Amino acid sequence: MTFHLLKSISFRPIDPIDNGLREEIIAEQQEPDAITFEEGLDEGQSQAFWENVEEDIHKDPEWFTFDNEE
């Protein structure tokens, strides 16, 4: 016995923020104390920060690099 389906089943993609989260996000963005990134990025300050982080990492007694492995 053979069955032939004349219609195909399809589902709409799930929108993870369709349960009211989108409205909450928009409302938070409108708050006066909302975090914005309009000031731009100071590349020199960012580079100096990460260089200090790297120096601190190398001071860790358990720090190793893969090129030192045998």
C-alpha positions as a Python dict, from the first residue, in 0.01 Angstrom:
ca = {
    (1, 'M'): (0, 0, 0),
    (2, 'T'): (140, 345, -90),
    (3, 'F'): (39, 681, 51),
    (4, 'H'): (96, 1006, -132),
    (5, 'L'): (88, 1331, 59),
    (6, 'L'): (-46, 1616, -143),
    (7, 'K'): (59, 1887, 100),
    (8, 'S'): (396, 1942, 256),
    (9, 'I'): (439, 2044, 615),
    (10, 'S'): (644, 2351, 691),
    (11, 'F'): (709, 2551, 1002),
    (12, 'R'): (783, 2918, 1046),
    (13, 'P'): (1128, 2998, 1182),
    (14, 'I'): (1129, 3055, 1556),
    (15, 'D'): (1188, 3413, 1662),
    (16, 'P'): (1349, 3390, 2010),
    (17, 'I'): (1250, 3746, 2101),
    (18, 'D'): (890, 3729, 1984),
    (19, 'N'): (757, 3668, 2335),
    (20, 'G'): (777, 4031, 2444),
    (21, 'L'): (1154, 4042, 2480),
    (22, 'R'): (1186, 4270, 2177),
    (23, 'E'): (965, 4530, 2347),
    (24, 'E'): (1166, 4502, 2670),
    (25, 'I'): (1492, 4556, 2481),
    (26, 'I'): (1353, 4862, 2304),
    (27, 'A'): (1224, 5003, 2635),
    (28, 'E'): (1564, 4953, 2801),
    (29, 'Q'): (1740, 5124, 2509),
    (30, 'Q'): (1516, 5429, 2562),
    (31, 'E'): (1606, 5462, 2933),
    (32, 'P'): (1818, 5767, 3022),
    (33, 'D'): (2091, 5556, 3183),
    (34, 'A'): (2114, 5305, 2897),
    (35, 'I'): (2464, 5201, 2791),
    (36, 'T'): (2560, 5336, 2450),
    (37, 'F'): (2879, 5316, 2247),
    (38, 'E'): (2852, 5655, 2081),
    (39, 'E'): (3183, 5780, 2222),
    (40, 'G'): (3390, 5548, 2008),
    (41, 'L'): (3683, 5328, 2090),
    (42, 'D'): (4020, 5465, 2195),
    (43, 'E'): (4250, 5217, 2024),
    (44, 'G'): (4560, 5329, 2214),
    (45, 'Q'): (4390, 5287, 2551),
    (46, 'S'): (4253, 4947, 2450),
    (47, 'Q'): (4592, 4829, 2328),
    (48, 'A'): (4762, 4944, 2648),
    (49, 'F'): (4500, 4763, 2857),
    (50, 'W'): (4553, 4431, 2674),
    (51, 'E'): (4931, 4466, 2688),
    (52, 'N'): (4903, 4496, 3067),
    (53, 'V'): (4678, 4190, 3074),
    (54, 'E'): (4933, 3996, 2872),
    (55, 'E'): (5215, 4101, 3105),
    (56, 'D'): (5012, 3986, 3406),
    (57, 'I'): (4943, 3650, 3241),
    (58, 'H'): (5312, 3587, 3182),
    (59, 'K'): (5380, 3648, 3554),
    (60, 'D'): (5157, 3353, 3644),
    (61, 'P'): (5380, 3061, 3756),
    (62, 'E'): (5152, 2813, 3579),
    (63, 'W'): (5161, 3003, 3248),
    (64, 'F'): (5299, 2817, 2950),
    (65, 'T'): (5307, 2857, 2577),
    (66, 'F'): (5246, 2575, 2337),
    (67, 'D'): (5578, 2632, 2161),
    (68, 'N'): (5761, 2539, 2484),
    (69, 'E'): (5594, 2196, 2507),
    (70, 'E'): (5790, 1887, 2423),
}
